[in-house]
Amino acid sequence: MAKLAGVVVIEYHFPVSSAAIIEEIKHLPPAEQAEVIRFAIQLAQTRPLAPAELTALAERLSRTTDPAEAEKLKSAIAGGFYGGSAHA
């Protein structure tokens, strides 16, 4: 671990588990935790969904009787297939 002008730089030379990353995030100052949260939300909104996630949305769409929810799910499926929009 190196320290440069108040910034801690951690170099990982081996695979790091998500649990280890989460533990590191827990020890960040609140402002940096907020930055991580913003990044995670942005990533979740722009990445294509996994097949299982798309299937779950399609199943919800097939069961809904609410037209507004149906439109939201259709949009989430399209965005989840191509990436780039929020998912339901």
N, C-alpha and C positions, 0 to 999 in steps of 0.2 A: 504494500500500500504506500503510495507516495502522496505528499501534501504539497500542493502548488497554490500559493496566494489564497489560502483559506478554503480551497477546494480539495476534497479527498478524491483521489483517483484509485480505483480498485481494478487491478488487472486479473482476469480469470484465465487460467491456462488449462482448464479442465471443464468438463460439463458441470453446470450448476443447476440444481433442481429449482423448481418454482417455489418450493417450501423455503429454501435458503434465500432466495431473492425476497420473498415476503418478509422473512425475518430481518433482512437488511433494511427494507422499507420501514418496518416498525420503529427502527432506531433513527430515522431521518427527522430533521426538524419539521414542524408542521407545514411550513411553506414549501419545502421540497416534497413532502408527502402529497400536498395538493397538486404539485406539478406532475407527479407520478399518476395521480388519479385522473387528471385531465388527459394525459397521454393514453391511459388505459381506456378511457371512454372514447377518445378519438379512434383508437385502434379498433375497438369493438364495433364502431359505427361504419368503418370503412373496409373491413376485411370481408371476403366472401365467407358465408357460413359453411360449416361442415355438412356432409350429406344427412347425418342424423338430426342436425338442427333444422335443416330445410324440411325434412320429413315431419318433424314435430309441428312446425308451422303449418304445413299442408294438412295435417290431421286436425289441428285446431280450426283451420278454415273450413274443412268438411263438416265440422260439428256446429259451427256458429250459426245462429239465426239472426244475429244483429248485423244489419247492412254496414254500419259504420265500422264494426270490428272486422268484417269481411274485407272492406277496402284497406284497412290498416294492415291486415295480414297479407293481402295481395301485394301491397307495396313492400312489406318486409321480405316476402319471398323473392320478389324481383331484385331488390337491393341486396339481399343475402346471396342470390345466385351470382350476381355480377360484382358485388362489393360496391361501396360508395354511398350507402344510405343507412339510416338507423333501422334496427331490427326490432320487431314487436316483442 
